[in-house]
Amino acid sequence: MQFSIGLSLRSGRMTDPARRLFALLGQCPAGLAEADRRALLGDATGEAERGLLRTGLAPAVDGRLDLLPPVRDFAARH
């Protein structure tokens, strides 16, 4: 699994804001609501979200962006 997550993070679809959001989500066991993402990332929020959604690293459920537990563990460690 670590290999596939690493490939996704190096994908051309991942931007620096998306990597930053990935790292933030690694520290948030319940994900982040849109208002929280905007407060943390400002104008880069949309770009960051698109990068994670396009690579399949983070699903969006009821307005919250989250990582699946194994992916969150990877993000928290790295």
N, C-alpha and C positions, 0 to 999 in steps of 0.2 A: 504494500500500500504506500509506503514512503516514497518508492520510486515514482509511482503514478502521480502523487501529490507534487513531488518535485518537478516532474514534467509539466504539470499544469501551471505551476508557479513561474516556470521559465518560458511559458507560451507567449507568443507575440500578442495575445489578447489581454495579458496581464500588464497593467501599468503600475507605476510607482504608487499612486493612490490606492489601487486595488490591493497591492501587497501590504500597504499600511493598514487598510481595513481588515485584511486577513489576519494580521498580527493582533489588531485590537479585538477581533472576534475570538481569537484564541484565548483571551483573558475573560471572556464574558460567557458564562455557562448558559444563559438564556437568550443570547443574541443581542441585537440592538434594534430599537425602534427607529423609524425614519428621523424623527426629531433629534434623537441622540446622535445618529450618524451625521446629520447636518451640523450639529453643534461641534462635533469632533473634527470633521473633514471640510466643512464649509463648501466652497464652490466645487471642490473635487469629489463631492459625494456621488453624483450621478456616474461619473467616469469609474469610480471605485466599485460601485455596485454592478455596473455592466460587466466589468472585468471578472468579478467573482461569479456572476450568474452565467456568463458565456462559457466559462471553463467548468461549470458544474460543481465548483468547490463550496458554494453556499446557496442553500435554498431560501426562498422568501415565503414565509407563511404569515398570513394576517398582518402584513406590513412590517414584520420583523425579519431581519436577515440573520441567519444563524449558520453555524457549521455543525455537521454531524459529529457525534462524539469522537470517533477515531481521527477525523480531520482536525477537530479542535485540539486534541492531544498533541498532534504533530505541530500545529501552530503555536501552542503554548511552549513546547520544548525548543522550537527553532526561532 
